[in-house]
Amino acid sequence: MTRNRGLAVASPPFPSDAPEFSTDRHPSPFIISVGNIAFGGRGKTPTVAAIAKILLAMGERPAILSRGYGRRVVEDGVVVVSDGRHLLADLDRSGDEPLMLARDLPGVAVLVCDQRAVAGALARHTLGATALILDDGFQHREMARDVDVVIVTPGDLSGRRAPLGRLRESPSALARADAVVLDAEMSAELILPQNQLRAHFRLRRHAGPLVALATGGPAPGPAPAPGARVFALAGIAGPARFLRAVADAGFVVAGAWTPGDHQRYTRADVARLARDARAGGAGLVLTTAKDAERLRPFRPLPLPVWTLPLTVTIEPWAGNELVADFAAKSATSSFPASFAAWLAARVADARRQPGRQHRPTEVSA
C-alpha cells in the first residue's frame, strides 16, 4: 500500500520543462546500485545524483530508491517523495537525503521504503521508470541488480569489520562490484592487485555556486563574496571535508558547528546557531544542502543562510604509470574513457538480453 496524502509542506512544482514520467513500461528496468563497504560518509548520495543525471541525459526515466534513513514517520508501504515533477512528502516522511535529491533532480522520481523491491515495482509500473538506482544498496541482498558501483576510501582497505571497526564488509567484497570508484586521494596500487577485472574510476568533489535558503523574511541580498566571515554548519558524516571546502572557496570561517549526521534541529538549535554566528562576527551561515533541508521547517530564520552545494564527477582513473601499463595490457580495459560511456554500454548490454534475469546478489565473506 502506498500512502501519499498530498503535500505535507508547501513546495512549488518543478519547472514546467521538467521531463514527465510516462506510464509506458519497459519489460525490465535497468538497475544500478551505489554503495560502499564501510559506515559513514563516502559520497554515495552525490554519486547517486550524478548517475541519475547521466541516465536522464541518456533518455532514461530514472527513479531513486532509498531507505529514508533518519525519517521520523515510518509508514507502511512506499512514500513517493517526488514523482519527477512535484515534491510529495515532507522531511518527517522522507528523510533529509531523499528530500534533498528530490528537490535537486527534476525529472527523477525518488521513493522511500524499507523494502526497495516494493518501491521499485511501484516506480516501474506506476511512474514508468526505466532505470532504478539503489541508494546505499551494496549490502541490500534482497533486490538483484545489473550493476554494482562501490565507493572506496583508503581506510576501507585496512580497517576492521564492525563492531570493532567501521567496515560493513571486508575488502574481499569488492570482488562482486562492477565498478570501483576511488577517492581522489587514493593510490591505484592499493586496489588493483585484488580487483583487476573491475572498472576503476576516480571521485572528484566540487563546490558549486552558493544558493540562498529563503529565510521566510526579507531577501538575503547578494551572495557573500570570498573573504566574508561566515559560520559553517555541517551536520553530516565527514564534516571536515565541508569545512575545507568553505575555506578553499575563500571564506573566513569564524566558527563552526558539526552536530553529527542527520541531526534533527530544534528551535533552540536554530537560536544557538544564530547566537554562535554573531558571537564570531559572522553575519551569515554557510551550510550543506542536507542541513538546509533540516532547517527549512524553522523559517523564518534569524539570519541569512546560504548553501554551499558539494557535487561530484566520476572520472577515469589516469595519471598513474601502473594504471597505464595495466590498461595497455588488458584486452578489455578497466579504465574506460568516461564513466558515462561505460554506463551507457552497461545499459545497452542489459537491454540486449531478452527476458534477462537480474544478477542475484551473493553474500561475501
SERO-4910 file (N, C-alpha, C, O; in steps of 0.05 Angstrom, whole numbers):
BEGIN
 pado doro    nc1    nc2    nc3   cac1   cac2   cac3    cc1    cc2    cc3    oc1    oc2    oc3
  Met    A     17    -24      0      0      0      0     18     25      0     38     26     14
  Thr    A     10     44    -16     26     69    -17      9     91     -6    -13     95    -14
  Arg    A     21    106     12      7    128     24     20    154     15     43    159     21
  Asn    A      6    171      1     15    198     -5     -9    216     -3    -25    217    -22
  Arg    A    -11    229     19    -35    245     24    -31    274     16    -42    292     28
  Gly    A    -16    279     -6    -12    306    -15     12    318     -2     26    305     13
  Leu    A     16    344     -7     39    358      3     37    362     33     17    372     42
  Ala    A     57    353     48     57    358     76     68    385     83     63    396    104
  Val    A     84    396     65     94    424     68     90    437     41     89    424     20
  Ala    A     87    463     41     82    478     16    108    477     -1    128    488      8
  Ser    A    107    465    -24    130    462    -41    122    469    -69    102    458    -79
  Pro    A    136    486    -83    129    493   -110    134    470   -129    152    454   -123
  Pro    A    119    467   -151    125    446   -170    152    451   -184    162    474   -184
  Phe    A    163    430   -196    187    433   -212    181    450   -236    157    454   -243
  Pro    A    201    461   -249    197    477   -274    180    461   -294    181    436   -295
  Ser    A    164    476   -310    146    463   -328    160    446   -349    147    429   -362
  Asp    A    186    451   -353    200    436   -374    213    411   -362    228    398   -376
  Ala    A    208    405   -337    219    380   -325    207    357   -340    183    356   -347
  Pro    A    224    336   -346    213    313   -361    190    300   -347    191    297   -322
  Glu    A    170    292   -361    147    279   -349    149    249   -351    155    238   -372
  Phe    A    144    235   -329    145    206   -329    122    195   -345    100    205   -344
  Ser    A    129    175   -360    109    162   -376    100    136   -363    115    124   -347
  Thr    A     76    127   -370     68    101   -360     74     78   -379     66     55   -374
  Asp    A     88     84   -401     98     63   -419    118     47   -403    137     58   -392
  Arg    A    114     21   -402    130      4   -384    151    -12   -399    144    -27   -417
  His    A    176     -8   -392    196    -25   -403    194    -52   -389    189    -53   -365
  Pro    A    197    -74   -403    193   -100   -391    211   -106   -367    204   -121   -349
  Ser    A    235    -94   -367    253    -98   -344    271    -74   -342    288    -70   -359
  Pro    A    269    -59   -321    285    -35   -318    314    -41   -313    320    -62   -301
  Phe    A    332    -24   -321    360    -26   -314    363    -18   -285    352      2   -276
  Ile    A    378    -34   -270    380    -30   -241    410    -27   -234    426    -44   -240
  Ile    A    417     -5   -221    444      1   -213    444      7   -183    428     23   -173
  Ser    A    463     -4   -169    466      1   -140    491     18   -135    512     14   -148
  Val    A    489     37   -116    512     52   -108    516     48    -78    497     52    -62
  Gly    A    539     39    -70    543     34    -41    573     35    -34    590     45    -48
  Asn    A    579     23    -11    606     22     -1    609     -2     18    589    -16     23
  Ile    A    633     -6     28    637    -28     47    641    -18     75    648    -34     93
  Ala    A    637      8     80    642     19    107    618     36    115    602     45     99
  Phe    A    617     41    141    597     60    152    608     88    148    633     92    147
  Gly    A    590    108    147    599    136    146    599    147    118    594    132     98
  Gly    A    604    173    116    602    187     90    624    179     71    647    180     77
  Arg    A    616    171     47    635    164     26    627    178      0    640    173    -21
  Gly    A    607    195      1    599    209    -24    578    193    -39    575    198    -63
  Lys    A    564    175    -26    544    159    -41    521    177    -52    514    174    -75
  Thr    A    511    194    -35    487    210    -44    494    228    -68    479    228    -88
  Pro    A    516    243    -68    522    259    -92    529    241   -116    524    249   -139
  Thr    A    539    218   -111    545    199   -133    519    189   -145    516    187   -170
  Val    A    499    183   -128    473    175   -138    461    198   -155    450    192   -176
  Ala    A    464    223   -146    453    245   -161    467    247   -188    454    252   -209
  Ala    A    494    244   -189    509    245   -214    500    223   -233    497    229   -257
  Ile    A    496    199   -223    487    177   -240    459    182   -251    453    176   -274
  Ala    A    441    193   -234    414    199   -243    414    219   -266    399    216   -285
  Lys    A    432    239   -264    433    259   -285    443    247   -311    434    254   -333
  Ile    A    463    228   -309    473    215   -333    451    198   -346    448    199   -370
  Leu    A    436    183   -330    415    167   -341    393    184   -353    382    177   -374
  Leu    A    387    206   -341    367    224   -352    376    235   -379    360    237   -397
  Ala    A    401    242   -381    412    252   -406    412    231   -428    411    237   -451
  Met    A    413    206   -420    412    184   -439    384    177   -449    380    160   -466
  Gly    A    365    191   -438    337    186   -446    322    167   -428    299    160   -433
  Glu    A    335    158   -406    322    140   -387    303    156   -369    305    181   -367
  Arg    A    285    142   -356    268    154   -335    276    142   -308    264    122   -300
  Pro    A    296    154   -296    307    142   -271    290    147   -247    276    167   -244
  Ala    A    291    128   -228    279    131   -202    299    122   -181    312    102   -184
  Ile    A    301    138   -160    320    132   -138    304    118   -116    283    128   -108
  Leu    A    315     96   -106    302     81    -85    319     83    -60    343     75    -60
  Ser    A    308     92    -38    322     97    -13    308     85     10    283     81      9
  Arg    A    323     79     31    310     70     56    298     93     72    281     90     89
  Gly    A    308    118     66    298    141     81    309    142    110    294    147    129
  Tyr    A    334    137    112    346    135    139    342    162    154    346    184    142
  Gly    A    334    161    179    331    184    195    303    197    194    298    217    208
  Arg    A    285    186    178    258    198    177    244    192    203    248    171    215
  Arg    A    227    210    211    213    208    236    188    191    234    180    178    253
  Val    A    175    192    211    150    178    207    155    155    187    160    160    164
  Val    A    155    131    198    159    107    181    132     95    175    119     84    193
  Glu    A    124     96    150     98     87    142     99     59    129    120     51    119
  Asp    A     77     45    130     75     20    115     75     27     85     62     46     77
  Gly    A     89     11     70     89     15     41    109     36     33    128     41     46
  Val    A    103     48     10    122     66     -4    114     95      0     90    102     -3
  Val    A    133    112      5    129    141      5    141    152    -21    166    149    -25
  Val    A    125    164    -38    136    177    -62    143    205    -54    126    222    -51
  Val    A    169    210    -52    179    236    -44    176    255    -68    169    278    -65
  Ser    A    182    245    -92    178    260   -116    170    241   -138    180    219   -140
  Asp    A    151    250   -155    143    234   -178    159    243   -203    152    234   -225
  Gly    A    178    260   -199    194    271   -221    186    299   -229    200    313   -244
  Arg    A    162    308   -219    153    334   -226    145    351   -201    147    375   -201
  His    A    137    338   -180    129    352   -156    140    338   -131    144    314   -131
  Leu    A    145    354   -110    152    343    -84    126    335    -71    107    351    -70
  Leu    A    125    311    -60    101    300    -50    102    291    -20     83    280    -10
  Ala    A    125    296     -8    128    288     20    146    308     35    162    321     22
  Asp    A    143    309     61    159    328     76    182    314     89    187    290     84
  Leu    A    197    329    105    222    318    117    216    294    135    231    275    135
  Asp    A    195    296    151    189    274    170    184    248    156    192    227    166
  Arg    A    171    249    133    163    225    119    184    215    100    184    191     93
  Ser    A    202    232     91    221    224     71    250    220     81    264    202     72
  Gly    A    258    236    101    286    237    109    301    258     93    292    266     71
  Asp    A    323    268    104    336    291     92    349    286     65    347    302     47
  Glu    A    362    263     62    375    257     36    356    253     13    360    264     -8
  Pro    A    335    236     17    315    234     -5    302    261    -13    298    266    -36
  Leu    A    296    277      8    283    303      2    303    321    -13    294    336    -31
  Met    A    328    321     -5    348    337    -19    351    328    -49    352    344    -67
  Leu    A    352    301    -53    354    291    -80    329    299    -97    332    307   -120
  Ala    A    306    296    -85    281    303    -99    281    332   -107    272    339   -129
  Arg    A    290    350    -90    290    378    -95    310    385   -117    306    403   -133
  Asp    A    333    371   -117    355    378   -136    353    365   -163    368    372   -181
  Leu    A    335    345   -166    334    329   -191    307    328   -204    293    308   -203
  Pro    A    299    350   -217    274    350   -232    276    328   -254    297    324   -267
  Gly    A    254    314   -257    254    292   -277    261    265   -266    259    245   -280
  Val    A    270    264   -241    278    239   -228    259    234   -205    256    250   -187
  Ala    A    247    210   -205    229    203   -183    246    194   -159    268    182   -163
  Val    A    237    199   -135    250    190   -111    230    176    -93    209    188    -87
  Leu    A    236    152    -85    217    136    -69    232    125    -45    255    118    -46
  Val    A    217    123    -23    228    114      3    212     90     12    187     90     13
  Cys    A    226     68     19    214     45     30    235     26     41    257     24     28
  Asp    A    230     13     63    250     -6     73    253    -30     54    274    -41     52
  Gln    A    231    -36     40    232    -58     20    234    -46     -7    214    -38    -20
  Arg    A    259    -44    -16    263    -29    -41    252    -43    -66    247    -30    -86
  Ala    A    249    -69    -64    237    -83    -86    208    -74    -90    198    -72   -113
  Val    A    194    -68    -68    167    -58    -70    167    -30    -82    150    -24    -99
  Ala    A    185    -13    -73    188     14    -85    195     12   -114    184     28   -130
  Gly    A    212     -6   -122    219     -9   -149    196    -17   -167    193     -8   -189
  Ala    A    179    -35   -156    156    -44   -172    136    -21   -176    125    -18   -198
  Leu    A    133     -4   -156    115     19   -159    127     39   -179    113     50   -196
  Ala    A    153     44   -177    167     62   -195    164     53   -224    160     69   -242
  Arg    A    166     27   -228    165     16   -255    137     17   -266    132     26   -288
  His    A    117      7   -250     90      2   -261     73     27   -259     55     31   -276
  Thr    A     78     44   -239     61     68   -236     73     93   -248     60    109   -260
  Leu    A     99     96   -244    113    120   -253    127    116   -280    137    136   -291
  Gly    A    128     92   -290    141     87   -316    171     89   -315    183     95   -336
  Ala    A    184     84   -293    213     85   -291    225     64   -308    216     41   -308
  Thr    A    247     71   -322    261     52   -339    289     45   -327    302     27   -336
  Ala    A    297     60   -306    322     55   -292    318     60   -263    306     80   -255
  Leu    A    328     41   -246    325     43   -217    353     46   -205    371     31   -212
  Ile    A    356     65   -187    382     70   -173    378     63   -144    362     76   -130
  Leu    A    393     44   -134    391     36   -106    411     53    -90    435     49    -93
  Asp    A    402     71    -74    419     88    -57    428     72    -33    411     63    -17
  Asp    A    454     68    -30    466     52     -8    455     23    -10    444     13      9
  Gly    A    460     11    -34    448    -15    -38    467    -39    -40    459    -61    -45
  Phe    A    493    -35    -34    512    -56    -38    507    -80    -19    510   -103    -27
  Gln    A    497    -74      5    491    -96     24    461   -103     23    453   -120     39
  His    A    446    -91      5    417    -97      4    414   -122    -14    412   -120    -38
  Arg    A    414   -146     -1    414   -171    -15    388   -178    -29    387   -195    -47
  Glu    A    366   -166    -20    340   -175    -28    333   -167    -56    315   -178    -68
  Met    A    347   -147    -67    339   -137    -94    363   -141   -113    384   -130   -108
  Ala    A    359   -156   -134    380   -160   -153    384   -135   -170    367   -117   -171
  Arg    A    407   -135   -184    414   -111   -199    432   -119   -223    443   -141   -224
  Asp    A    434   -100   -242    451   -104   -265    480    -96   -260    499   -107   -270
  Val    A    483    -75   -243    509    -63   -238    512    -55   -209    493    -44   -197
  Asp    A    535    -61   -198    542    -52   -171    565    -32   -173    587    -39   -183
  Val    A    562     -8   -163    583     12   -162    590     16   -132    572     21   -116
  Val    A    615     14   -125    624     16    -98    645     38    -95    664     40   -110
  Ile    A    640     56    -75    659     78    -70    677     69    -47    669     59    -27
  Val    A    703     74    -51    724     65    -33    743     87    -25    751    103    -42
  Thr    A    749     89      1    769    107     11    792     91     22    789     67     27
  Pro    A    816    103     27    839     88     36    834     71     61    843     48     62
  Gly    A    820     82     80    816     68    105    799     43    102    799     25    119
  Asp    A    783     42     80    766     19     76    782     -7     70    772    -29     74
  Leu    A    806     -4     61    822    -27     53    839    -39     75    851    -60     72
  Ser    A    840    -25     98    856    -34    120    842    -34    147    853    -40    167
  Gly    A    816    -26    146    801    -24    171    791    -51    181    796    -72    169
  Arg    A    777    -50    203    766    -75    216    736    -74    213    723    -53    212
  Arg    A    724    -98    213    695   -100    210    681    -93    236    692    -97    258
  Ala    A    657    -83    234    641    -78    257    636   -104    273    633   -125    260
  Pro    A    635   -103    299    634    -79    316    661    -68    324    661    -48    339
  Leu    A    682    -79    316    709    -70    324    719    -47    307    737    -33    315
  Gly    A    707    -43    284    715    -22    266    691    -11    250    668    -15    258
  Arg    A    697      3    228    676     17    213    668      2    187    653     13    171
  Leu    A    679    -22    183    673    -36    158    647    -52    161    643    -66    180
  Arg    A    630    -50    141    607    -67    139    615    -94    128    604   -115    137
  Glu    A    634    -95    110    643   -119     98    673   -117     94    684    -95     95
  Ser    A    686   -139     91    715   -139     86    721   -130     58    703   -132     41
  Pro    A    745   -121     52    752   -112     25    748   -134      3    746   -128    -20
  Ser    A    748   -159     12    743   -181     -8    716   -178    -21    712   -189    -43
  Ala    A    698   -163     -9    671   -160    -20    672   -144    -46    654   -145    -62
  Leu    A    694   -129    -51    696   -114    -75    697   -132   -100    693   -122   -122
  Ala    A    702   -158    -96    703   -176   -119    676   -178   -133    675   -185   -157
  Arg    A    654   -171   -120    628   -172   -133    619   -145   -144    597   -143   -155
  Ala    A    636   -125   -142    630    -99   -153    636    -98   -183    655   -112   -192
  Asp    A    620    -84   -198    625    -80   -227    643    -56   -232    658    -55   -251
  Ala    A    641    -36   -215    658    -12   -217    666     -3   -189    649     -3   -171
  Val    A    691      4   -186    701     14   -160    709     43   -165    725     50   -183
  Val    A    697     61   -149    702     90   -151    720     97   -128    712     96   -105
  Leu    A    744    105   -134    765    110   -114    765    139   -105    761    157   -122
  Asp    A    769    143    -80    773    170    -70    796    184    -85    816    171    -91
  Ala    A    793    209    -92    812    223   -109    840    222    -97    860    224   -112
  Glu    A    843    218    -71    869    218    -59    882    191    -57    904    188    -48
  Met    A    868    170    -67    879    143    -65    899    137    -86    901    150   -107
  Ser    A    916    117    -80    935    107    -99    924     81   -111    914     64    -96
  Ala    A    925     78   -137    914     54   -150    927     29   -141    915      7   -142
  Glu    A    952     30   -132    966      6   -124    952     -8   -101    954    -32    -96
  Leu    A    936      8    -85    923     -3    -62    901    -23    -70    893    -40    -54
  Ile    A    890    -20    -94    866    -35   -100    870    -54   -125    856    -74   -127
  Leu    A    887    -47   -143    889    -63   -167    896    -92   -163    883   -109   -176
  Pro    A    915   -100   -145    922   -128   -143    898   -146   -137    898   -169   -147
  Gln    A    879   -138   -122    857   -156   -114    832   -151   -131    812   -166   -128
  Asn    A    832   -132   -149    807   -125   -163    812   -117   -192    800    -98   -202
  Gln    A    830   -132   -206    839   -122   -232    818   -124   -254    822   -112   -275
  Leu    A    797   -139   -250    777   -142   -271    755   -122   -269    736   -123   -285
  Arg    A    756   -104   -250    735    -84   -246    742    -58   -259    765    -51   -262
  Ala    A    721    -44   -268    725    -17   -278    732      2   -255    720      0   -233
  His    A    752     19   -258    761     37   -237    756     66   -246    762     73   -269
  Phe    A    746     81   -227    742    110   -232    751    125   -208    755    114   -186
  Arg    A    753    151   -212    762    169   -190    739    188   -184    726    199   -202
  Leu    A    733    192   -158    712    210   -150    725    238   -143    742    240   -126
  Arg    A    715    258   -157    724    285   -151    701    302   -141    679    301   -152
  Arg    A    706    317   -120    685    333   -108    689    362   -117    712    372   -119
  His    A    667    376   -121    668    404   -129    648    420   -113    626    411   -107
  Ala    A    656    444   -106    638    463    -93    623    479   -114    636    491   -132
  Gly    A    597    479   -112    581    494   -132    576    522   -123    585    530   -102
  Pro    A    561    538   -138    554    565   -131    536    566   -107    519    547   -103
  Leu    A    538    586    -91    521    589    -67    492    591    -74    485    604    -94
  Val    A    475    579    -57    446    581    -61    434    591    -35    440    580    -13
  Ala    A    417    612    -37    405    623    -13    382    605     -4    366    596    -20
  Leu    A    382    600     22    359    587     35    340    608     44    347    624     62
  Ala    A    317    610     31    298    632     37    292    632     67    285    611     79
  Thr    A    295    655     80    291    657    109    262    659    116    255    655    139
  Gly    A    245    665     97    217    670    103    213    699    109    190    708    113
  Gly    A    234    714    109    233    743    114    244    758     89    240    748     67
  Pro    A    258    780     94    270    795     71    290    778     56    302    760     67
  Ala    A    293    784     30    313    770     14    340    773     27    347    794     37
  Pro    A    357    752     25    383    753     39    403    772     25    425    775     36
  Gly    A    397    783      2    416    800    -11    434    785    -29    430    761    -33
  Pro    A    455    798    -40    474    785    -58    490    763    -43    494    764    -19
  Ala    A    499    744    -59    514    722    -47    540    733    -35    552    751    -46
  Pro    A    548    722    -12    573    732      1    597    727    -17    598    706    -31
  Ala    A    615    745    -17    639    743    -33    662    730    -17    662    731      7
  Pro    A    681    717    -31    705    707    -16    717    729      1    718    752     -6
  Gly    A    725    720     25    736    739     44    716    746     66    723    756     87
  Ala    A    690    739     61    670    745     82    673    726    105    681    703    102
  Arg    A    666    736    129    666    719    153    640    704    154    619    716    153
  Val    A    642    678    156    619    661    156    620    641    180    642    635    190
  Phe    A    597    632    187    595    610    207    587    585    191    567    585    176
  Ala    A    602    563    195    597    538    180    581    519    197    587    514    220
  Leu    A    560    507    184    544    486    197    546    462    180    539    462    156
  Ala    A    554    439    192    558    415    177    549    391    193    565    378    206
  Gly    A    523    385    193    512    362    207    512    338    188    491    328    182
  Ile    A    536    329    180    538    308    160    561    289    170    576    296    188
  Ala    A    563    266    157    586    249    162    610    261    148    608    269    125
  Gly    A    633    262    161    657    274    150    654    304    146    659    314    124
  Pro    A    647    319    168    643    348    165    669    363    158    667    385    147
  Ala    A    692    351    164    717    365    158    720    371    128    731    392    121
  Arg    A    709    354    111    710    358     83    695    384     75    704    399     58
  Phe    A    672    388     87    656    412     81    670    437     92    671    457     78
  Leu    A    682    435    116    696    458    126    720    466    109    725    489    105
  Arg    A    734    446     98    756    452     79    745    465     54    758    483     43
  Ala    A    722    456     44    711    468     20    703    497     25    707    513      7
  Val    A    693    503     48    686    531     54    712    548     54    712    570     43
  Ala    A    733    538     67    758    553     68    770    555     41    781    576     33
  Asp    A    769    533     25    781    534     -2    766    553    -20    777    563    -39
  Ala    A    740    558    -14    725    577    -30    732    606    -24    721    624    -36
  Gly    A    749    610     -4    759    636      3    745    650     26    750    674     31
  Phe    A    728    636     40    714    648     62    730    645     88    745    627     92
  Val    A    726    664    106    738    663    132    719    650    151    697    660    157
  Val    A    727    626    161    709    611    179    712    622    207    732    616    221
  Ala    A    692    637    216    692    649    242    685    630    264    690    635    288
  Gly    A    673    608    257    665    587    276    650    565    261    643    568    238
  Ala    A    647    543    274    634    520    261    619    503    282    627    502    305
  Trp    A    598    491    273    583    471    289    580    446    272    569    447    250
  Thr    A    589    424    283    587    398    269    572    378    287    584    361    300
  Pro    A    545    380    288    530    364    308    527    335    302    518    320    319
  Gly    A    534    325    278    531    297    272    512    293    249    494    310    243
  Asp    A    515    271    235    499    265    212    469    261    219    463    249    239
  His    A    452    272    202    423    270    204    412    284    230    390    277    239
  Gln    A    427    302    242    418    316    265    392    330    259    390    346    240
  Arg    A    371    325    276    346    338    272    345    363    290    346    361    315
  Tyr    A    344    386    278    346    411    292    321    418    307    299    410    299
  Thr    A    324    434    328    302    445    343    303    476    342    323    486    332
  Arg    A    283    489    351    284    518    352    306    528    370    318    549    364
  Ala    A    312    513    391    335    520    408    361    518    393    379    534    397
  Asp    A    363    498    375    387    495    359    390    518    340    412    529    336
  Val    A    368    527    328    369    550    309    377    575    324    393    591    314
  Ala    A    367    578    348    375    602    364    405    600    371    419    621    370
  Arg    A    414    577    378    443    574    384    460    580    359    481    593    361
  Leu    A    451    571    336    465    575    312    469    605    307    491    614    301
  Ala    A    447    620    310    449    649    305    466    662    326    482    680    320
  Arg    A    464    653    351    480    665    373    510    660    368    526    678    372
  Asp    A    517    636    361    545    629    357    557    644    333    580    652    333
  Ala    A    540    647    312    550    661    288    556    690    295    577    700    287
  Arg    A    538    703    308    541    731    315    564    735    335    579    755    333
  Ala    A    568    716    353    590    718    372    617    717    358    636    728    367
  Gly    A    618    702    335    643    701    320    646    723    299    665    723    284
  Gly    A    627    742    299    629    764    280    620    756    252    627    770    233
  Ala    A    604    735    250    594    726    224    564    734    221    549    729    239
  Gly    A    558    746    199    530    755    195    514    735    179    491    740    173
  Leu    A    526    712    172    511    692    157    522    664    162    544    661    173
  Val    A    507    644    154    515    616    157    518    603    130    502    607    112
  Leu    A    539    588    126    542    571    103    538    542    113    550    534    133
  Thr    A    522    527     98    516    500    107    513    482     83    516    490     60
  Thr    A    508    456     88    506    436     67    477    435     57    459    445     70
  Ala    A    473    424     34    446    421     23    429    403     41    405    407     43
  Lys    A    442    383     53    427    365     71    418    379     96    395    376    105
  Asp    A    436    396    108    428    412    131    406    432    124    388    437    140
  Ala    A    407    442    100    387    462     92    359    450     93    340    463    101
  Glu    A    356    424     86    330    411     87    320    410    116    296    412    121
  Arg    A    338    406    135    330    404    163    325    431    176    313    433    197
  Leu    A    335    453    162    330    480    173    304    492    161    293    510    174
  Arg    A    295    483    138    272    495    125    247    497    143    233    517    143
  Pro    A    241    476    159    217    478    176    217    500    196    196    507    207
  Phe    A    240    513    201    242    533    222    242    561    210    248    581    225
  Arg    A    237    564    185    234    591    173    210    605    186    190    593    191
  Pro    A    213    632    190    235    650    183    259    646    202    256    643    226
  Leu    A    282    645    189    307    641    204    318    668    214    312    689    202
  Pro    A    333    668    236    341    693    248    365    706    234    372    729    241
  Leu    A    377    693    214    399    705    199    401    692    172    391    670    169
  Pro    A    414    705    153    416    692    126    431    666    127    452    663    140
  Val    A    421    647    112    433    620    110    437    615     80    419    617     64
  Trp    A    462    607     73    468    600     45    478    571     45    492    562     63
  Thr    A    471    558     23    481    530     19    504    530      0    504    544    -21
  Leu    A    525    516      8    548    511    -10    546    483    -20    555    464     -7
  Pro    A    534    479    -44    530    452    -54    556    438    -60    574    451    -72
  Leu    A    559    413    -53    582    397    -60    573    375    -79    558    357    -71
  Thr    A    582    376   -103    575    357   -124    599    340   -130    622    346   -121
  Val    A    595    319   -145    618    301   -153    617    296   -183    596    297   -195
  Thr    A    640    290   -193    643    279   -220    658    252   -218    675    249   -200
  Ile    A    650    234   -235    663    207   -235    680    206   -260    671    206   -282
  Glu    A    706    206   -255    726    209   -277    742    184   -281    745    168   -262
  Pro    A    753    180   -305    771    157   -309    795    159   -291    805    181   -284
  Trp    A    805    136   -282    829    135   -266    853    137   -285    856    120   -303
  Ala    A    868    158   -283    890    163   -301    913    176   -287    911    183   -263
  Gly    A    935    180   -301    958    194   -290    976    177   -272    991    187   -257
  Asn    A    973    151   -275    989    133   -258   1002    112   -277    988    100   -293
  Glu    A   1028    109   -275   1041     90   -294   1031     62   -291   1029     47   -311
  Leu    A   1025     54   -267   1015     27   -263    989     23   -277    984      3   -290
  Val    A    972     44   -275    946     42   -289    949     42   -319    937     25   -332
  Ala    A    966     59   -329    970     60   -358    981     33   -368    973     23   -389
  Asp    A   1000     21   -353   1011     -4   -362    990    -26   -361    988    -43   -379
  Phe    A    974    -27   -340    953    -47   -338    933    -44   -360    925    -63   -373
  Ala    A    924    -19   -365    904    -14   -386    915    -22   -413    900    -33   -430
  Ala    A    940    -18   -418    952    -24   -444    952    -55   -448    950    -64   -471
  Lys    A    956    -70   -426    958    -99   -428    931   -113   -427    929   -136   -435
  Ser    A    911    -98   -418    885   -111   -414    869   -112   -440    868    -93   -455
  Ala    A    858   -136   -446    842   -139   -470    817   -122   -469    808   -110   -489
  Thr    A    805   -120   -445    782   -103   -440    790    -84   -418    790    -91   -395
  Ser    A    797    -60   -425    808    -41   -406    789    -36   -383    765    -32   -387
  Ser    A    800    -36   -359    784    -30   -335    784      0   -330    774      9   -309
  Phe    A    794     15   -349    796     44   -346    783     58   -370    797     68   -387
  Pro    A    756     57   -372    743     68   -395    747     98   -399    756    111   -380
  Ala    A    741    107   -423    746    136   -429    729    154   -412    738    175   -405
  Ser    A    705    145   -404    688    161   -387    669    144   -372    662    122   -382
  Phe    A    660    152   -349    640    137   -334    614    136   -350    601    115   -350
  Ala    A    606    158   -362    581    159   -377    581    138   -400    561    124   -404
  Ala    A    604    136   -414    606    117   -436    605     88   -425    591     71   -437
  Trp    A    618     84   -403    617     57   -390    589     50   -382    580     27   -387
  Leu    A    575     69   -370    548     64   -360    529     59   -384    512     41   -383
  Ala    A    532     75   -405    516     71   -429    520     43   -440    500     30   -450
  Ala    A    544     33   -440    550      7   -451    537    -15   -433    527    -35   -443
  Arg    A    537    -10   -407    525    -30   -389    494    -30   -392    482    -52   -391
  Val    A    482     -7   -396    454     -6   -401    447    -21   -427    428    -37   -429
  Ala    A    463    -15   -448    458    -29   -474    462    -59   -472    446    -74   -483
  Asp    A    482    -67   -457    486    -96   -453    462   -109   -440    453   -131   -448
  Ala    A    452    -96   -419    429   -107   -405    404   -108   -423    389   -127   -422
  Arg    A    401    -88   -440    377    -87   -457    379   -107   -480    358   -114   -491
  Arg    A    403   -116   -486    406   -135   -508    399   -164   -499    399   -182   -516
  Gln    A    394   -167   -474    389   -194   -463    359   -198   -460    348   -191   -439
  Pro    A    345   -208   -480    316   -211   -477    308   -230   -455    320   -252   -451
  Gly    A    288   -222   -440    279   -239   -418    300   -244   -397    299   -264   -383
  Arg    A    319   -224   -394    341   -229   -375    331   -230   -347    310   -218   -340
  Gln    A    346   -244   -331    342   -243   -302    364   -227   -290    388   -231   -297
  His    A    358   -209   -271    378   -193   -258    397   -212   -243    389   -232   -231
  Arg    A    422   -204   -242    443   -219   -229    436   -221   -199    433   -200   -186
  Pro    A    435   -244   -187    429   -246   -159    454   -236   -143    476   -239   -152
  Thr    A    448   -226   -120    470   -217   -102    481   -241    -88    468   -262    -85
  Glu    A    506   -239    -79    519   -261    -65    530   -251    -38    538   -228    -36
  Val    A    529   -267    -19    539   -260      7    569   -265      8    578   -287      2
  Ser    A    584   -244     14    613   -246     14    623   -254     42    609   -251     62
  Ala    A    648   -262     43    660   -269     69    667   -244     84    677   -246    107
***
